[in-house]
């Protein structure tokens, strides 16, 4: 029998609300940074709607300022966002019976934050409905765009966003999501997760000797996720 908590669009919207504080802080910061980087309001909106990835959007701003070729910007953005393949693949069994168009819509709007919310019932073996996932994903998508626009509007009045603590909002949100996930795990899986965390740290430190730290983090996390998939099987 389906869990009533995860089958309606409205419930998906409600369960997205705890993540919105993180989106607000980072979205406002991005809007401020984008304006300072010379992006127009239209360009900022298009970045939010088409790229829809906080880390990648910040990196794009930095690369544009430094005069990086467009091909390098596209490649870097692809590498940074490549982890989304793994996130979508993890949730894919929950909506494998839906139409192709529906599955594309569900996977396209997955983010680290919405994945963090969706994976908890997934790990508990609870049924996840497409309407619930759409409610979760679309709420995050709209709110992220709105937060970035607000940041862009008021960006010229705020010269030091870090003084407001906005950059810590996303960290606090991920701590909350991580605690929620660990509470739902069996002890054996917790041990596996700690092993993977150690692997990420070791690989990240090793790879950072040969490449930029942000790429080392992404690559180490991706490799650890693949190892985790193999261990689960």
BALOBA-1460 file (C-alpha; in Angstrom, 3 decimals):
// residues 233
<rec num="1" residu="x" x="0.000" y="0.000" z="0.000"/>
<rec num="2" residu="x" x="1.355" y="3.441" z="-0.899"/>
<rec num="3" residu="x" x="2.534" y="5.720" z="1.869"/>
<rec num="4" residu="x" x="0.110" y="8.647" z="1.874"/>
<rec num="5" residu="x" x="2.943" y="11.005" z="2.794"/>
<rec num="6" residu="x" x="4.669" y="10.620" z="-0.561"/>
<rec num="7" residu="x" x="1.964" y="10.474" z="-3.227"/>
<rec num="8" residu="x" x="0.613" y="14.006" z="-3.654"/>
<rec num="9" residu="x" x="2.037" y="17.134" z="-5.260"/>
<rec num="10" residu="x" x="1.038" y="19.184" z="-2.211"/>
<rec num="11" residu="x" x="2.950" y="16.916" z="0.161"/>
<rec num="12" residu="x" x="6.026" y="17.193" z="-2.064"/>
<rec num="13" residu="x" x="5.784" y="20.976" z="-1.782"/>
<rec num="14" residu="x" x="5.538" y="20.735" z="2.025"/>
<rec num="15" residu="x" x="8.543" y="18.432" z="2.313"/>
<rec num="16" residu="x" x="10.612" y="20.810" z="0.200"/>
<rec num="17" residu="x" x="10.056" y="23.719" z="2.603"/>
<rec num="18" residu="x" x="12.892" y="22.808" z="5.052"/>
<rec num="19" residu="x" x="15.411" y="23.069" z="2.187"/>
<rec num="20" residu="x" x="14.293" y="26.526" z="1.078"/>
<rec num="21" residu="x" x="16.411" y="28.336" z="3.671"/>
<rec num="22" residu="x" x="19.507" y="26.924" z="1.999"/>
<rec num="23" residu="x" x="18.234" y="27.932" z="-1.436"/>
<rec num="24" residu="x" x="17.467" y="31.436" z="-0.160"/>
<rec num="25" residu="x" x="20.949" y="32.023" z="1.230"/>
<rec num="26" residu="x" x="22.875" y="30.673" z="-1.738"/>
<rec num="27" residu="x" x="20.438" y="32.089" z="-4.305"/>
<rec num="28" residu="x" x="20.729" y="35.595" z="-2.869"/>
<rec num="29" residu="x" x="24.513" y="35.245" z="-2.832"/>
<rec num="30" residu="x" x="24.556" y="34.113" z="-6.455"/>
<rec num="31" residu="x" x="22.385" y="37.020" z="-7.574"/>
<rec num="32" residu="x" x="24.759" y="39.437" z="-5.873"/>
<rec num="33" residu="x" x="27.854" y="37.773" z="-7.360"/>
<rec num="34" residu="x" x="26.317" y="37.570" z="-10.842"/>
<rec num="35" residu="x" x="25.494" y="41.285" z="-10.880"/>
<rec num="36" residu="x" x="29.016" y="42.104" z="-9.696"/>
<rec num="37" residu="x" x="30.338" y="39.861" z="-12.495"/>
<rec num="38" residu="x" x="28.548" y="41.930" z="-15.119"/>
<rec num="39" residu="x" x="25.618" y="39.614" z="-15.915"/>
<rec num="40" residu="x" x="22.317" y="41.201" z="-16.925"/>
<rec num="41" residu="x" x="19.031" y="40.273" z="-15.269"/>
<rec num="42" residu="x" x="18.006" y="38.239" z="-18.339"/>
<rec num="43" residu="x" x="21.294" y="36.329" z="-18.303"/>
<rec num="44" residu="x" x="20.906" y="35.589" z="-14.589"/>
<rec num="45" residu="x" x="17.380" y="34.265" z="-15.108"/>
<rec num="46" residu="x" x="18.513" y="32.091" z="-18.030"/>
<rec num="47" residu="x" x="21.375" y="30.663" z="-15.953"/>
<rec num="48" residu="x" x="18.900" y="29.742" z="-13.219"/>
<rec num="49" residu="x" x="16.390" y="28.180" z="-15.604"/>
<rec num="50" residu="x" x="18.796" y="26.387" z="-17.965"/>
<rec num="51" residu="x" x="21.813" y="25.518" z="-15.800"/>
<rec num="52" residu="x" x="19.992" y="25.271" z="-12.451"/>
<rec num="53" residu="x" x="23.043" y="24.328" z="-10.394"/>
<rec num="54" residu="x" x="24.408" y="26.610" z="-7.715"/>
<rec num="55" residu="x" x="28.029" y="25.445" z="-7.833"/>
<rec num="56" residu="x" x="28.133" y="25.514" z="-11.637"/>
<rec num="57" residu="x" x="26.551" y="28.969" z="-11.775"/>
<rec num="58" residu="x" x="29.166" y="30.413" z="-9.414"/>
<rec num="59" residu="x" x="31.933" y="28.747" z="-11.436"/>
<rec num="60" residu="x" x="30.516" y="30.163" z="-14.676"/>
<rec num="61" residu="x" x="30.675" y="33.670" z="-13.196"/>
<rec num="62" residu="x" x="34.308" y="33.176" z="-12.162"/>
<rec num="63" residu="x" x="35.306" y="31.733" z="-15.538"/>
<rec num="64" residu="x" x="33.565" y="34.473" z="-17.516"/>
<rec num="65" residu="x" x="35.348" y="37.162" z="-15.490"/>
<rec num="66" residu="x" x="38.703" y="35.487" z="-16.128"/>
<rec num="67" residu="x" x="38.052" y="35.369" z="-19.885"/>
<rec num="68" residu="x" x="37.922" y="31.576" z="-20.125"/>
<rec num="69" residu="x" x="36.935" y="30.219" z="-23.588"/>
<rec num="70" residu="x" x="33.308" y="29.109" z="-23.899"/>
<rec num="71" residu="x" x="34.360" y="25.531" z="-24.663"/>
<rec num="72" residu="x" x="36.236" y="25.309" z="-21.347"/>
<rec num="73" residu="x" x="33.268" y="26.794" z="-19.486"/>
<rec num="74" residu="x" x="30.916" y="24.196" z="-20.988"/>
<rec num="75" residu="x" x="33.311" y="21.334" z="-20.189"/>
<rec num="76" residu="x" x="33.823" y="22.497" z="-16.600"/>
<rec num="77" residu="x" x="30.082" y="22.886" z="-16.071"/>
<rec num="78" residu="x" x="29.510" y="19.381" z="-17.425"/>
<rec num="79" residu="x" x="32.111" y="17.897" z="-15.083"/>
<rec num="80" residu="x" x="30.734" y="19.722" z="-12.043"/>
<rec num="81" residu="x" x="27.182" y="18.595" z="-12.827"/>
<rec num="82" residu="x" x="28.102" y="15.020" z="-13.804"/>
<rec num="83" residu="x" x="27.158" y="13.801" z="-10.322"/>
<rec num="84" residu="x" x="23.525" y="14.392" z="-11.267"/>
<rec num="85" residu="x" x="23.694" y="11.254" z="-13.418"/>
<rec num="86" residu="x" x="24.303" y="9.195" z="-10.283"/>
<rec num="87" residu="x" x="21.637" y="11.002" z="-8.256"/>
<rec num="88" residu="x" x="19.031" y="10.431" z="-10.962"/>
<rec num="89" residu="x" x="20.074" y="6.797" z="-11.420"/>
<rec num="90" residu="x" x="19.648" y="6.190" z="-7.685"/>
<rec num="91" residu="x" x="16.066" y="7.480" z="-7.713"/>
<rec num="92" residu="x" x="15.207" y="6.048" z="-11.153"/>
<rec num="93" residu="x" x="13.793" y="2.723" z="-9.831"/>
<rec num="94" residu="x" x="11.106" y="4.736" z="-8.028"/>
<rec num="95" residu="x" x="9.645" y="6.026" z="-11.304"/>
<rec num="96" residu="x" x="10.703" y="3.443" z="-13.896"/>
<rec num="97" residu="x" x="7.077" y="2.678" z="-14.834"/>
<rec num="98" residu="x" x="6.251" y="6.236" z="-15.895"/>
<rec num="99" residu="x" x="6.410" y="7.620" z="-19.437"/>
<rec num="100" residu="x" x="9.736" y="8.698" z="-20.935"/>
<rec num="101" residu="x" x="8.743" y="12.370" z="-20.894"/>
<rec num="102" residu="x" x="7.704" y="12.124" z="-17.246"/>
<rec num="103" residu="x" x="10.970" y="10.396" z="-16.296"/>
<rec num="104" residu="x" x="12.978" y="13.081" z="-18.093"/>
<rec num="105" residu="x" x="11.083" y="15.781" z="-16.213"/>
<rec num="106" residu="x" x="11.670" y="14.076" z="-12.874"/>
<rec num="107" residu="x" x="15.391" y="13.549" z="-13.488"/>
<rec num="108" residu="x" x="16.132" y="16.954" z="-15.018"/>
<rec num="109" residu="x" x="15.095" y="18.892" z="-11.913"/>
<rec num="110" residu="x" x="16.860" y="16.698" z="-9.345"/>
<rec num="111" residu="x" x="19.352" y="18.635" z="-7.202"/>
<rec num="112" residu="x" x="21.564" y="17.712" z="-4.272"/>
<rec num="113" residu="x" x="18.928" y="19.110" z="-1.922"/>
<rec num="114" residu="x" x="15.846" y="17.476" z="-3.437"/>
<rec num="115" residu="x" x="17.787" y="14.225" z="-3.701"/>
<rec num="116" residu="x" x="18.566" y="14.515" z="0.001"/>
<rec num="117" residu="x" x="14.852" y="14.768" z="0.757"/>
<rec num="118" residu="x" x="13.771" y="12.028" z="-1.676"/>
<rec num="119" residu="x" x="16.415" y="9.479" z="-0.714"/>
<rec num="120" residu="x" x="15.165" y="9.181" z="2.883"/>
<rec num="121" residu="x" x="11.835" y="7.481" z="2.034"/>
<rec num="122" residu="x" x="13.655" y="5.627" z="-0.763"/>
<rec num="123" residu="x" x="16.079" y="4.092" z="1.760"/>
<rec num="124" residu="x" x="13.170" y="3.159" z="4.009"/>
<rec num="125" residu="x" x="11.581" y="1.248" z="1.133"/>
<rec num="126" residu="x" x="8.602" y="3.594" z="0.994"/>
<rec num="127" residu="x" x="6.744" y="4.247" z="-2.243"/>
<rec num="128" residu="x" x="7.625" y="7.523" z="-3.981"/>
<rec num="129" residu="x" x="5.010" y="8.894" z="-6.362"/>
<rec num="130" residu="x" x="5.772" y="11.046" z="-9.421"/>
<rec num="131" residu="x" x="3.353" y="13.737" z="-8.240"/>
<rec num="132" residu="x" x="5.219" y="13.976" z="-4.934"/>
<rec num="133" residu="x" x="8.573" y="14.247" z="-6.735"/>
<rec num="134" residu="x" x="7.232" y="16.925" z="-9.078"/>
<rec num="135" residu="x" x="5.989" y="18.899" z="-6.075"/>
<rec num="136" residu="x" x="9.404" y="18.605" z="-4.449"/>
<rec num="137" residu="x" x="11.439" y="19.439" z="-7.568"/>
<rec num="138" residu="x" x="9.293" y="22.225" z="-9.010"/>
<rec num="139" residu="x" x="9.069" y="24.034" z="-5.668"/>
<rec num="140" residu="x" x="12.860" y="24.025" z="-5.377"/>
<rec num="141" residu="x" x="13.263" y="25.092" z="-9.031"/>
<rec num="142" residu="x" x="10.915" y="28.071" z="-8.751"/>
<rec num="143" residu="x" x="12.228" y="29.185" z="-5.357"/>
<rec num="144" residu="x" x="15.865" y="28.985" z="-6.492"/>
<rec num="145" residu="x" x="15.146" y="31.193" z="-9.500"/>
<rec num="146" residu="x" x="13.184" y="33.637" z="-7.342"/>
<rec num="147" residu="x" x="15.986" y="33.850" z="-4.742"/>
<rec num="148" residu="x" x="18.591" y="34.527" z="-7.439"/>
<rec num="149" residu="x" x="16.441" y="37.279" z="-8.953"/>
<rec num="150" residu="x" x="15.973" y="38.945" z="-5.553"/>
<rec num="151" residu="x" x="19.726" y="38.762" z="-4.990"/>
<rec num="152" residu="x" x="20.327" y="40.370" z="-8.384"/>
<rec num="153" residu="x" x="17.815" y="43.163" z="-7.692"/>
<rec num="154" residu="x" x="19.394" y="44.098" z="-4.366"/>
<rec num="155" residu="x" x="22.930" y="43.090" z="-5.327"/>
<rec num="156" residu="x" x="24.113" y="46.631" z="-5.936"/>
<rec num="157" residu="x" x="23.263" y="47.531" z="-2.342"/>
<rec num="158" residu="x" x="25.059" y="44.556" z="-0.727"/>
<rec num="159" residu="x" x="28.810" y="44.477" z="-1.218"/>
<rec num="160" residu="x" x="29.741" y="41.818" z="1.371"/>
<rec num="161" residu="x" x="27.087" y="39.034" z="1.407"/>
<rec num="162" residu="x" x="29.353" y="36.810" z="3.518"/>
<rec num="163" residu="x" x="28.858" y="39.239" z="6.420"/>
<rec num="164" residu="x" x="25.189" y="38.185" z="6.508"/>
<rec num="165" residu="x" x="26.076" y="34.515" z="6.891"/>
<rec num="166" residu="x" x="24.249" y="33.586" z="3.685"/>
<rec num="167" residu="x" x="27.065" y="31.270" z="2.624"/>
<rec num="168" residu="x" x="26.511" y="29.056" z="5.696"/>
<rec num="169" residu="x" x="22.816" y="28.444" z="4.963"/>
<rec num="170" residu="x" x="23.517" y="25.669" z="2.463"/>
<rec num="171" residu="x" x="25.949" y="23.990" z="4.886"/>
<rec num="172" residu="x" x="23.360" y="24.008" z="7.664"/>
<rec num="173" residu="x" x="20.762" y="22.538" z="5.326"/>
<rec num="174" residu="x" x="23.050" y="19.680" z="4.248"/>
<rec num="175" residu="x" x="23.795" y="18.864" z="7.899"/>
<rec num="176" residu="x" x="20.048" y="18.580" z="8.492"/>
<rec num="177" residu="x" x="19.580" y="16.334" z="5.443"/>
<rec num="178" residu="x" x="22.542" y="14.140" z="6.385"/>
<rec num="179" residu="x" x="21.241" y="13.627" z="9.928"/>
<rec num="180" residu="x" x="17.797" y="12.714" z="8.560"/>
<rec num="181" residu="x" x="19.335" y="10.110" z="6.249"/>
<rec num="182" residu="x" x="21.573" y="8.548" z="8.914"/>
<rec num="183" residu="x" x="18.582" y="8.158" z="11.240"/>
<rec num="184" residu="x" x="16.896" y="5.930" z="8.652"/>
<rec num="185" residu="x" x="19.920" y="3.689" z="7.990"/>
<rec num="186" residu="x" x="20.706" y="0.303" z="9.491"/>
<rec num="187" residu="x" x="23.977" y="0.037" z="11.433"/>
<rec num="188" residu="x" x="25.613" y="-2.041" z="8.679"/>
<rec num="189" residu="x" x="24.900" y="0.672" z="6.123"/>
<rec num="190" residu="x" x="26.197" y="3.381" z="8.446"/>
<rec num="191" residu="x" x="29.532" y="1.553" z="8.600"/>
<rec num="192" residu="x" x="29.573" y="1.413" z="4.797"/>
<rec num="193" residu="x" x="28.886" y="5.140" z="4.596"/>
<rec num="194" residu="x" x="31.775" y="5.933" z="6.928"/>
<rec num="195" residu="x" x="34.106" y="3.842" z="4.763"/>
<rec num="196" residu="x" x="32.954" y="5.781" z="1.692"/>
<rec num="197" residu="x" x="33.451" y="9.099" z="3.489"/>
<rec num="198" residu="x" x="37.036" y="8.117" z="4.283"/>
<rec num="199" residu="x" x="37.523" y="7.132" z="0.619"/>
<rec num="200" residu="x" x="36.238" y="10.538" z="-0.503"/>
<rec num="201" residu="x" x="38.630" y="12.369" z="1.822"/>
<rec num="202" residu="x" x="41.661" y="10.327" z="0.745"/>
<rec num="203" residu="x" x="40.861" y="10.619" z="-2.974"/>
<rec num="204" residu="x" x="40.087" y="14.328" z="-2.676"/>
<rec num="205" residu="x" x="43.417" y="15.073" z="-0.999"/>
<rec num="206" residu="x" x="45.284" y="12.958" z="-3.548"/>
<rec num="207" residu="x" x="43.539" y="14.387" z="-6.610"/>
<rec num="208" residu="x" x="43.902" y="17.978" z="-5.395"/>
<rec num="209" residu="x" x="47.644" y="17.600" z="-5.957"/>
<rec num="210" residu="x" x="47.023" y="17.306" z="-9.708"/>
<rec num="211" residu="x" x="43.890" y="19.411" z="-10.355"/>
<rec num="212" residu="x" x="41.833" y="22.293" z="-8.933"/>
<rec num="213" residu="x" x="40.269" y="21.456" z="-5.562"/>
<rec num="214" residu="x" x="36.676" y="21.892" z="-6.745"/>
<rec num="215" residu="x" x="37.213" y="19.324" z="-9.512"/>
<rec num="216" residu="x" x="38.962" y="16.989" z="-7.062"/>
<rec num="217" residu="x" x="35.938" y="17.105" z="-4.754"/>
<rec num="218" residu="x" x="33.504" y="16.357" z="-7.584"/>
<rec num="219" residu="x" x="35.603" y="13.527" z="-9.032"/>
<rec num="220" residu="x" x="36.262" y="11.959" z="-5.608"/>
<rec num="221" residu="x" x="32.557" y="12.076" z="-4.750"/>
<rec num="222" residu="x" x="31.603" y="10.536" z="-8.095"/>
<rec num="223" residu="x" x="34.096" y="7.682" z="-7.722"/>
<rec num="224" residu="x" x="32.940" y="7.031" z="-4.146"/>
<rec num="225" residu="x" x="29.320" y="6.964" z="-5.316"/>
<rec num="226" residu="x" x="30.187" y="4.350" z="-7.948"/>
<rec num="227" residu="x" x="31.989" y="2.299" z="-5.300"/>
<rec num="228" residu="x" x="28.903" y="2.589" z="-3.111"/>
<rec num="229" residu="x" x="26.664" y="1.294" z="-5.897"/>
<rec num="230" residu="x" x="28.950" y="-1.723" z="-6.377"/>
<rec num="231" residu="x" x="29.022" y="-2.405" z="-2.625"/>
<rec num="232" residu="x" x="25.213" y="-2.244" z="-2.458"/>
<rec num="233" residu="x" x="24.969" y="-4.937" z="-5.118"/>
